[in-house]
Amino acid sequence: MAVERIRKDDTVIVIAGRERGKTGKVLRLLHEKNRVVIERVNMVKRHQKPRGVQSPGGIVEKEASIHLSNVLPICGRCNKPARVGRRRLENGRAARVCRRCGELMDSV
């Protein structure tokens, strides 16, 4: 299994575009489009048709995706945006490593 740079539930910071400087948790990864959906970042309004009693119609605000190249994960130890490296562990598995401080970014 390949080690991705960003995973679901990571805390990331937006480094480019209209939302630059905002941080949030990754909600979804869209691998085929190289995009990511981040909690409360890049909010857009969409018109929704009513779908019965449970889902009334109206204007709904939701998160839109951002390209992966515009976000960087935040290291848990140094609490700064960091590039991600890889390291082989003793058990043979690959793990993500912070390039800034050298700390593992994955919980092993």
N, C-alpha and C positions, 0 to 999 in steps of 0.2 A: 504494500500500500504506500502510495506516495505521500509525502508530508507536504501539506499545503501551507502557504504563508499565512493565510487568515482562515479561521474556523468559526463555526457558529458559537455564540456566547462570548467571543473575544470582545474586549473593549478596544475600540479603534478611534483614531482621530482623522478628520478629513483634512488633507494637505493641499487641495487644489479645488478651484471652482467657487460657486456662489456660497457654499456652506463651509468654506475654509475655516478651520479652528474649532469646529464643533466636535464633540465626542459623543459616543454612544455605544450600545451593545449591538452586536451583529445578530439580526433576527433570521435572515435567510441568505444562502449563497446560491447564485444562479450560475453554475459552472459553465454551461454551454454558451453563455453570453459574457462571461468574465465580469459579472456585476455582483453587487452585494447590497442588501437592504439593512439599513441601520435604524435603530429605535429613535424616533422623534427627530430625524434628520432628513432633509429634502422632502418636506411635506408638500403634497399636491392636493387639489380639490377635484373630486370626481362626482358626476351626477349618477345617482343610483335609482333604478326603478324599484318600486315596492314589490316585495316577494312575500306577501302574506302578513300575518300579524307579527311574527317574530322579527321581520326585517322591513321596517317602513322605508319609503323612498326619501329622497332629499339629496343635499350636497354633503358628501362624506369626505373627510380629510384623512389621507393615508400616506404612508411612506413610499417614495419612489426609489428605484435602485440607483446606485452610484457605481461608476467603473472602479474595478479593483485597484487600478494604478493610482487612484486619487485618495487612497486611505492607507494608513500605517497602523499596525497594532501598537498598543501601549504596553510596555513591560511592567509586570507586577512588582518587581523589585525596585527598579530605578524610577518608575512612574513617569517615564518619558517615552515619546514615540521612538521606535527602534526598528531597524531592519532585522530580518529574520535569517538565521543561519541554521545549519543542521549538524547534529552530532549523533554518532552511534553510541548507544548505551551498552552496558555490560551484557544485557540479555539479548543483544542483537537488534533491538528495535531502534528506529530513527526518531529523534525528538527535535523540536524546535528550540533554538537558542537565541537569546538576545545578543545582537552584535555589539551593543553598547557596553553591557556589564558582564556578559558571559553566562547569565543565569538561565536555567531551563524555563521555557514558557509553558511547557506541558506538565500537567500533574501526572506523575508516573505511579 
